[in-house]
Amino acid sequence: MRPTGKLHLGHLVGALENWVSLQGEYQNYHLIADYHALTTNPDSSEIYQNSVEMLIDWLSAGLDPTVSPMFRQSQVKEHAELHLVFSMLITTSRLERNPTLKEQVRDLEMETVVYGHLGYPVLQAADILLYKGDVVPVGEDQLPHIEITREIARRFNAQYSPTKAVFPEPEGKLTRFARLPGLDGRRMSKSIGNTVLLSDAPDAIKKKLKGAVTDPQKVRRGDPGHPDICLVFAYHNKFSPAEVGEIRSGCESGALGCVDCKLRCADRIADALASHRERRAYFESHLDEVTATLHDGEEKARAIARQTMDEVHLAMNMG
């Protein structure tokens, strides 16, 4: 995950909950992708602080550093080396066809694309394969990157180690709530300003939900609504599952007004985030534990990365 500071509901639903549930099923590695952050913004002045804020949210969500190492990409130099090797195994035309890249260029209104941005799926392949990842929990928009990773793994194995594969071909693992819309109906993003942060207090959540877009045809209480096109109802599906039937009925009949529906949703979100806010307050006052977690994870990651690169060098006759 790119270090953008404090995380929002989209991160929780699209990634963190899935990561926590996978801890007992897989050996997990959690990467703070600080090099990736530079592909769309070369300013590095806030990357460290943003990394710490993000790590605090990871820990507050329930990730356990004793079983799931957490580390910065920039502090494990083998990421850059394996990226260089992999860059010899893919064409620029293949990278230019990446639909996620085209979407980012459009959404960010970018006039030019730097070399690092074009090739970031190759660095992402190195991020995954350096730890020989078999499963990568991702949002739907990241599936094209997983396919590029699989292609690179196949090409490396075929070129340098045809009798005994060095790298697996990882699979993407989607969650049911892979993408939660932002408060304006667009993709949830802090740069757009349409998010609910995991650290937001209940009053802040209520204020933000009041401005959320709803069914444009439901103007006042009594108007019949269409919950399936309302993003607040999408939030209810996640945070008020036991009440969804009642909320749908009230919306469709007009008995439930949008203001009351939003306040009800805000309360459910605030309740769901209460334990997260409490844990976050603890880590904010114990930053030494946070930095120790980071440094310990980086030592563990370096040990795995060095072992993988030894295998790469041996397969390439460059040891």
C-alpha positions in Angstrom: 0.0 0.0 0.0 1.3 3.5 -0.9 2.0 5.6 2.2 -0.6 8.4 2.0 -1.0 9.0 5.7 -4.1 8.1 7.7 -6.3 5.5 6.0 -10.0 5.7 5.1 -13.0 3.3 4.9 -12.1 2.2 1.4 -8.8 0.9 2.7 -10.5 -0.9 5.6 -13.1 -2.6 3.4 -10.9 -3.2 0.3 -7.8 -4.3 2.1 -7.3 -4.2 5.8 -10.1 -6.5 6.9 -9.0 -9.0 4.3 -5.4 -8.8 5.5 -6.4 -9.4 9.1 -8.5 -12.4 8.2 -5.7 -14.0 6.2 -3.2 -13.9 9.1 -4.2 -17.3 10.3 -4.3 -18.8 6.8 -1.1 -17.5 5.2 2.4 -16.2 6.0 1.8 -12.6 5.2 4.2 -9.7 4.3 2.9 -6.1 4.4 4.8 -3.6 2.2 4.8 0.1 2.7 5.3 1.1 -1.0 7.2 4.3 -0.6 9.0 4.0 -3.9 5.7 3.6 -5.6 4.5 6.8 -4.1 7.1 8.7 -6.1 5.7 7.5 -9.4 2.9 10.1 -9.4 4.5 12.7 -7.0 8.3 13.0 -6.6 8.0 15.0 -3.4 9.3 12.8 -0.7 9.2 15.2 2.2 6.1 13.6 3.9 6.7 10.0 3.0 8.2 8.9 6.3 5.5 10.6 8.4 2.8 9.2 6.1 4.3 5.7 6.4 4.1 5.9 10.2 0.5 7.1 10.1 -0.4 4.3 7.8 1.4 1.7 9.9 -0.5 2.9 13.0 -3.8 2.3 11.1 -2.5 -1.2 10.1 -1.7 -2.0 13.7 -5.0 -0.5 14.9 -6.9 -2.7 12.4 -5.5 -5.8 14.0 -2.4 -6.7 11.9 0.0 -8.6 14.2 3.7 -7.8 13.5 4.8 -10.9 15.2 3.3 -13.0 12.4 3.1 -10.5 9.6 6.3 -8.5 9.0 5.6 -4.8 8.0 8.4 -2.9 6.2 9.3 -0.1 3.9 10.1 -0.9 0.3 13.0 1.5 0.2 14.7 -0.1 3.1 15.0 -3.5 1.4 17.4 -2.8 -1.5 16.7 -6.1 -3.2 13.3 -4.7 -4.4 15.2 -2.3 -6.7 17.6 -5.0 -7.9 14.9 -7.5 -8.8 12.9 -4.8 -10.5 16.0 -4.2 -12.7 16.2 -7.9 -13.6 12.5 -8.1 -14.4 12.6 -4.9 -16.5 14.6 -7.0 -19.1 11.7 -9.5 -19.4 8.8 -7.2 -20.5 8.2 -4.8 -23.4 7.1 -1.2 -23.1 4.2 -1.9 -25.4 2.9 -4.5 -22.9 3.1 -2.0 -20.1 1.4 0.7 -22.2 -1.6 -1.6 -22.6 -2.1 -1.8 -18.8 -5.7 -0.6 -18.2 -5.0 0.5 -14.6 -2.2 2.9 -15.8 -4.6 4.4 -18.4 -7.2 4.9 -15.6 -4.7 6.6 -13.3 -3.5 8.9 -16.1 -7.1 9.9 -16.8 -8.2 10.3 -13.1 -5.1 12.3 -12.2 -5.3 14.3 -15.4 -1.6 13.6 -16.1 -0.1 15.2 -19.2 3.0 13.1 -19.2 3.9 9.7 -17.7 7.4 9.2 -16.2 9.4 6.1 -16.8 8.9 4.9 -13.2 5.1 5.2 -13.5 5.0 3.2 -16.7 7.1 0.5 -15.2 5.6 0.4 -11.7 3.8 -2.9 -12.4 7.3 -4.4 -12.9 8.4 -3.0 -9.5 5.2 -4.4 -8.1 6.1 -7.8 -9.5 9.4 -7.6 -7.7 7.6 -6.7 -4.5 5.4 -9.8 -4.8 7.9 -12.3 -6.1 10.8 -11.3 -3.8 8.8 -13.1 -1.1 7.5 -15.7 -3.4 3.9 -14.7 -2.9 1.3 -17.2 -3.9 -1.8 -15.1 -3.2 -2.1 -11.3 -3.4 -5.1 -9.7 -1.8 -6.1 -6.9 -4.1 -8.9 -4.7 -5.4 -10.4 -5.5 -8.7 -8.5 -2.7 -10.4 -5.2 -4.4 -9.5 -5.9 -7.7 -11.2 -4.1 -6.6 -14.4 -1.0 -6.1 -12.4 -1.2 -9.6 -11.0 -1.4 -10.9 -14.6 1.8 -8.9 -15.4 3.5 -10.5 -12.4 2.5 -13.9 -13.5 3.8 -13.3 -17.0 7.2 -12.1 -15.6 7.4 -15.1 -13.3 6.8 -17.4 -16.3 9.4 -15.7 -18.4 12.1 -15.7 -15.7 11.5 -19.3 -15.0 11.5 -20.3 -18.7 14.6 -18.2 -19.4 16.8 -19.0 -16.4 15.4 -21.9 -14.5 13.3 -24.2 -16.7 13.8 -27.4 -14.7 13.1 -25.9 -11.3 11.0 -22.7 -11.1 12.4 -20.0 -8.9 9.1 -18.0 -8.7 5.5 -19.0 -8.3 2.7 -17.6 -10.4 0.6 -15.7 -7.8 -3.2 -15.4 -7.8 -5.2 -12.3 -6.9 -7.7 -12.6 -4.0 -10.7 -10.3 -4.1 -12.9 -9.4 -1.2 -16.7 -9.1 -1.4 -16.5 -5.3 -0.7 -13.5 -4.8 -3.0 -14.5 -1.1 -3.6 -16.5 1.3 -1.5 -17.5 4.5 -3.2 -16.6 7.9 -1.8 -19.1 10.4 -0.4 -19.6 11.9 -3.8 -20.1 8.6 -5.6 -16.6 8.6 -7.2 -13.7 6.4 -6.1 -12.8 7.1 -2.5 -9.7 9.2 -2.4 -8.2 11.7 0.1 -6.9 13.8 -2.8 -10.5 14.3 -3.9 -11.7 14.9 -0.3 -14.5 12.4 -0.4 -13.4 10.0 2.4 -14.3 9.0 5.9 -11.0 8.4 7.8 -10.7 5.5 10.2 -9.5 8.0 12.8 -12.5 10.3 12.4 -14.5 11.1 15.5 -18.3 10.4 15.5 -19.2 14.0 15.0 -16.8 14.3 12.0 -18.4 11.2 10.5 -21.9 12.6 10.9 -20.8 15.9 9.3 -19.3 14.1 6.4 -22.3 11.7 5.9 -24.6 14.7 5.8 -23.0 15.8 2.6 -23.0 12.4 0.9 -24.9 12.1 -2.4 -28.0 10.0 -2.5 -30.7 9.0 -5.0 -31.3 12.2 -7.0 -35.0 11.4 -7.4 -35.6 11.2 -3.7 -35.8 14.9 -2.9 -37.8 14.9 0.3 -39.2 12.5 2.9 -42.2 10.6 1.4 -40.5 10.3 -2.1 -39.9 6.7 -3.0 -36.2 5.9 -3.2 -34.0 3.5 -5.2 -31.5 2.2 -2.6 -29.5 0.2 -5.1 -28.2 3.5 -6.7 -27.6 5.2 -3.4 -24.1 5.1 -2.0 -25.3 5.5 1.6 -27.2 2.3 1.1 -23.9 0.7 -0.1 -22.4 1.8 3.3 -25.4 0.3 5.1 -24.8 -3.0 3.3 -21.4 -3.0 5.0 -22.0 -1.4 8.3 -25.7 -2.2 9.0 -26.2 -5.7 7.6 -28.9 -6.7 10.1 -30.9 -3.6 9.2 -30.6 -3.6 5.4 -34.1 -5.1 4.8 -35.8 -2.5 7.0 -33.7 0.3 5.5 -34.5 -0.8 1.9 -38.2 -1.0 2.7 -38.3 2.4 4.4 -36.4 4.0 1.5 -38.5 2.5 -1.2 -41.8 3.4 0.5 -40.6 6.9 1.4 -41.1 6.4 5.1 -37.3 6.8 5.7 -35.9 10.2 4.8 -32.4 10.7 3.6 -31.3 12.8 6.5 -32.4 10.2 9.0 -30.9 7.4 6.9 -27.5 9.3 6.8 -27.5 9.9 10.6 -28.3 6.2 11.1 -25.5 5.2 8.8 -23.0 7.6 10.5 -23.8 6.1 13.9 -23.2 2.5 12.6 -19.9 3.6 11.0 -18.8 5.3 14.2 -19.7 2.3 16.3 -17.7 0.0 13.9 -14.6 2.2 14.2 -14.7 2.7 18.0 -12.2 0.0 18.8 -10.0 1.2 15.9 -9.9 4.8 17.3 -9.1 3.5 20.8 -6.2 1.4 19.5 -5.0 4.2 17.4 -4.8 6.5 20.4 -2.6 4.0 22.1 -0.1 3.7 19.3 -0.1 7.5 18.8 1.2 7.8 22.4 3.6 4.8 22.0 5.5 5.8 18.8 8.5 3.9 20.0 6.6 0.6 19.6 5.5 1.7 16.1 9.1 2.4 14.9 10.3 -0.8 16.6 7.7 -2.7 14.6 9.0 -1.1 11.4 12.6 -1.9 12.0 12.0 -5.5 13.1 9.9 -6.1 10.0 12.6 -4.6 7.8 15.2 -7.0 9.2 12.9 -10.0 8.6 12.2 -8.8 5.0 15.9 -8.3 4.2 16.7 -11.9 5.3 14.0 -13.3 2.9 15.0 -10.9 0.1 18.7 -11.8 0.3 17.9 -15.5 0.1 15.6 -15.0 -3.0 18.3 -12.9 -4.7 20.9 -15.6 -4.1 18.6 -18.0 -6.0 18.1 -15.4 -8.8 21.9 -14.9 -9.1 22.5 -18.7 -9.2 19.8 -19.3 -11.8 21.3 -16.5 -14.0 24.9 -17.7 -13.5 25.6 -14.3 -12.0 26.4 -15.5 -8.5 
